[in-house]
Amino acid sequence: MAATVGQACLILGVACSAYGVGASLLGARRGNERLVVSGRRALYALFALTLVAFVILEVAFLTSDFRFTVVATHSSTTTPWFYRLAAMWSSQEGSLLLWLLLMSAGASLCVATLRGRLRDVAPYATAVLLGLAIFFGVLMLLSAPPFKTVPVGPAEGFGLNPLLRHPSMMIHPLMLYAGYTLFLVPFAFAVGALIVRRVDAEWIRSTRVFALVAWLALGAGIMLGARWSYVELGWGGYWAWDPVENASLLPWLTGTAFLHSVMIQERRGMMKVWNASLILATGVLAILGTFLVRSGILDSIHSFVQEGNTIAWAFVALIAVMIASSVYLVVTRRNNALRSDARLDSIFSREAAFLLNNILFVAVAFVVLWGTFFPLISEAVTGNKAAVGPPWFDRYTVPLVLLLVLLSGIGPVIAWRKTTVSRLWRSLRGPVTFAALCGVLLAFLTTAASSPASMALFVFGAFAIGVSVQELWRGMRARQAMTSERALPALTGLISRNRRRYGGFIVHLGIAVLFIGIAASSAFQDVRDVRMGPGESAVVDGYRFDYVRPTAQIEEAGGKLERIDLGSVVRVTRDGREVAILEPSRGYYPNMAPMTGAVSRFFEGESTSEIALKAGFFRDIWIAESPDISSLTPVIEKGDAVFERADRAGLGGEARSVFLAGALTGLTARYRDAPPPAQFRLIVSPMVFWVWVGSLIVFAGGLIAAWPSLGAVRDLVRARYAARVAQDLKRA
Amino acid sequence: MEILAAICVIALLAVTVLFVGAPLRRGAGEAAGSLEGRIADLEAARDARYREIRELEIDHRTGKLDDEDWRRLDRELRAEAIEILRELDELRPPVADPSAGR
């Protein structure tokens, strides 16, 4: 019954969306408010219907209802309940449903909070958003139906991919999808504004918070993915320029450029073509990101799609339509509606700094786009699928990022319209002195100078931090002068009354910290791949790693075997002093295919690296282990043969389970008693901690900037009325 | 079970049709609606000008703008705000200020 209702919700949602598109467009063309309102309600109804479908599927996952095909193939009774909840978006079907839910939620919220504003633009935006909903709804119904069921489900499911059993993975896809879908809200309003040729700053003001939350969610998603990569994937890094990582970075980059350049349009009425183009590009890139994750068209460590290219062509068609429509709208409106109200007064102005910042962001985005699609481009041109690696990306992005970090320091201290060199220097001399001092100290006290690019990033990062702190300090002092408040209330008052500005400065501060962490951890990381047995040791960056003893254990969940862990205890010392005792391991999950051997199935399924990490303020010690289980193979094969004979003889039920448990316990004991040498990856990496701290600062700053400051607006309105009353009284 | 599913689906369909179609049955005041929209747009523009005036003041107080530039820009923004307020006053009846009677 639940599946029928879920399927009906999807079909109704598509029908509702189709009606909503028609009603909104017809209402807008004829000026019929009732049709427009009805179209808007179709959007709300779509959200409600998708929510019902989503809840039905989540309940099926939570209750391990294996009659649902998607549940049987992506969950199991041994999957912990909180991962069962998240298992839904590891599947094509579930993730498309999640996408539709988040998009309809964001769109409904935006349209509902307009409260009558943008009355001419909103119907077209609603039609665009509902059009996208039709695409995803039809895609689900035809290619990836989430409510496909069988009359009798299997007794056990295949389980969630072990690599996805990490807390980050519960939130990471949600955040990415929230980012992708929320960016479509300003995209749709930009399309609407271009259609009605009303491209003043109002569509930007009305959707800015959605662009900001999208940027924030996407950024958080990217960093959660980086964290997952660092602690789960077993290669020791957090960013690999992987196609799926890049796909999420692309709309984030153009979205960041957009969030900066819209300020120019709001202030000066300039850059209308640029802003419209940027958000249209961001919308297209958000769909492209979804496409790359869900189509499996490019090989990725982050993609868990088995369906191949079945939905690829549908996405290609959608992206082509979006690009063609966007180009048409911008080109046909560029000479009248999109003309700037003002000109750039001086290169020493915030407008000029933002313009340069935008060019750099778009240049980084172009490099990332080119590198990501290079395998497809090379295949189309040469017939060979050649990929470019991290060194290629680093070669082009590092100089651009260096300039961006520098600009993140200069931008906030330049005034709008124009400033003088002497005034600019007065604002910059403090941070410049601080950055120079940091540079000198780093050059003399550390080996930072051995990597010029990293050194430059440290200095520019210190400069950006100096500017952000100085701006907060100056703002606080100015407020203190006005209100006579103490330092802390003055600072919090300053930030809360000017959230957008100071939230932005805090974001800059976080970005500088983040890039300092990235520069240090990537340039000065020490990595060694070694083969060690018990009693052997290796030295990395002055740290000694001793293989003390092997570990082997069977992990159970719900009374059933979940995985077998084989690993080791490693003692880390420096100059004879113990730094940490770490226990890396590898988890072996059973293969659920029926044809595998009774014992070997426990070693032939997925296996994941359970890394051991000693994180510190200035240094991370990181170990991943790949045990050599080839020495166990003869025993495993013998076990398979024994159970095969026993199965033929009719051994089953409880007795079989007891014997199997005994065999596996014996295997783990054998590994503990006579462990073969294992392969280790040992990493000593400086400042990784600051990558995560920087991300948190960025997140906090973004939240501050996105938080609506209704109180401040009310105060101002009240103040204005007070002034009006005072004037009236004076006249009387 | 199938009958229950059918009832649920019919109920969903009925609620959706009623909810989405409700505005078509009502005689919504279209003129009033577009007036409200214009007022909402103007209020948003007014709030944006207030924000800009306040930011300009911070720029001035933190040394990014000299007195002359600040006065000029502040004057421009206030003039724009006054225009918006004037238009707002034309579009809607004056609001009694609760503090005026004190």
Interface residues (C-beta under 8 A of the other chain):
Chain A: M1 T4 V5 A8 C9 L12 C16 Y19 G20 G31 N32 E33 R34 L35 V37 S38 R41 A42 Y44 A45 L49 V52 L114 R115 G116 R117 L118 R119 D120 A201 E202 R205 S206 E266 R267 V413 I414 A415 W416 R417 K418 T419 R423 R426 S427 E471 R474 G475 A478 A481 M482 R497 N498 R500 R501 A712 V713 L716 R718 R720 Y721 A722 R724 V725
Chain B: M1 E2 L4 A5 A6 C8 V9 L12 L13 T16 F19 V20 G21 A22 P23 L24 R26 A28 E30 G33 S34 E36 G37 R38 I39 A40 D41 A44 A45 D47 A48 Y50 R51 E52 R54 E55 L56 I58 D59 R61 T62 G63 K64 L65 D66 D69 L73 L85 V95 D97 S99 A100
